[in-house]
Amino acid sequence: MPISTRSTTSRTPTPPRAPPASHARPSPAASPPQLPERAKAHLAAERHAADCEPRNQRLVAFGLLGPDATSVTYPTAQGTATTPTHGSDGAYLIVEPVDPTICGTQCEYARGGGATAMSLPIGLIAKITYRNAPTCYGPPLTRNPLTLRQFNNCRDVGYVAPYHPNLTEADVASPVHVQPMPARYYCIHKGIYQPNVLRIPCDGRVPNGYARLTGGAPQLMVYISWLARQPVSNVNDSTYSIQIANPRRCGGGGGQGNSTQSLIRAGTRITRDLEVSSGCAGTYQGTVVYEPSLGPAGQEGTRLPEAGTPGTYLVGRFSIVVR
């Protein structure tokens, strides 16, 4: 059972103060019968508008810590608090008033979603206790994204690896196709992020439902596709990933990379988009690999599977030439 944690913030609106009688607005329930439904809905939304003041925000954190976890300790405005886990999966749920010193003061809508997004730092879980294993301590509370998110000596407590059939690279090998999509501008879909919704060239009119990406160094968009000969039936158990190495004259080493992060049926053609620098001529070398067992961290770890790593299978190699 992998350690899995999530955190977010939610709004807890408070009833608005009644305005002076001279400026009072009718409530939808008391509105005249002839008032259009659209106007009633507008009044209802106005009366229940979100209040983004920190005092009306709530921090919500939840996760599954495995059958051996017994409690979770976390920071609060008053210091720390401890809550027991529940059930055979070691589930926990934390709902606390937002402390601006912990969560910041930014209150806005998350891209593509309806929840509020505040500046949540790393280290919201301070300690996890277990039945038959040493206590593990989380990283210090910080906003530094380079801080490791892993806990010490406890990622494998209670973890049982999922079953995967024995494979060889012949079972996953597939030709990798590369399609450069040169353009001055690219557009991204405005909806909730989905890994299989590609960015598109948009030098002319911006299509409905898309937004133009601006700023940053010149990039070349490339579509990379291959046939998935093995399924991904659980995104926390297995994945396909792409990695690109920069040309030596551009610094060499690792460039862009990402993983599929979606359910995939065997026999499905997968297409993903990546960017390479159009300002650095040379040959970019890339690989597609399949990893059938991601381990207890699932896809929450920062490491992408690489060709040659034990338990990882090479699907195919490709190259991109920028002139």
Steps between C-alpha positions, in 0.01 A plus 500: 500500500670823391505812707270746329416850612303788357435851618287785379296789633128552501277797560263526791277795413347697783154656478532860378404786726162644424529827301325817616129492435529769233734278302354160591465252218223242491599142567418250225250325728316827562527632145183599314360216287558704183877524566679296228669179613831633369474802728415279798805283430719811480376621838559157655856489367567851630371417848721188515807642332833356610675684779874474446604641834740257678261471796244337272740259329546136600802279446397149391759220494428132446667176398556126550807399700470122503369242749780553756461877542339606828512881513598817316644816655475833317564872567220735603478865595536396866792260450436138400208257515473122465215301348463120489470317168188302413429174323725236347658749258617743768276782378520847648312826448610837635281813490649806668459878483760643267802652671648764264847427638464142375288538187571854383234754415446445127136416422407426141341239278721212392553468125225293346332418832251641744700471822707778648876472470714639778875486541528165679855421615683170520498341843134515605534150649750518785491141631344159435494225763472128424401188687811290435743743340700806605332840497573698184553875496405723210722768343510843662225744412631689197402661172818391324387270213844337491449351848452124479141399567592153618477386860789327674493123553126457451400501134479119488310436826212264421557523126406198286606524135225444242523194277650551155582222252864432417596707197786540256573803285360306204162513679496882502714603200331730247624746235493859627375761251604865517297782341644852533231770521688823417315820583559843646220457756342201671168471682392294800151376579324699771325203658612279787843358422498168317831350385353382168373849401784640292623853461450623144664752261294821481679769301163619368167510680489345846248212489203502737586347835874570465734769632824617337826439686723807511841586640802282554776391263411383145394136499424231244197286580538131414237226503638161608291185453532125548285191540441395862539123493452471878208659692503754780205392713598708805701822463664443839627155400645548151580765242660585168746787504689712248840657554705721269872576533630835373775518235851524641543854367186600694626370832418132449338304778132473575254720319123471513315195618158390617289194569164395360301540826187338355332162460603330176366190328741261330510578128427873546706751301634761741591851386661757727646848439840624611703811436864537402691824465478636146790731587752217539581306184599137533362151551281430802500132601192351664367178648158359587494245783241295686520436873247241624556557873553854626546399861336645811538863389301443180528798268543743789877452492712752311696230314395404147573142392815478285618245246737249659352533851415156646130426454468752216455393137602693190214561255707686241745778423457810286688814397401859418725711278482879541676702229 
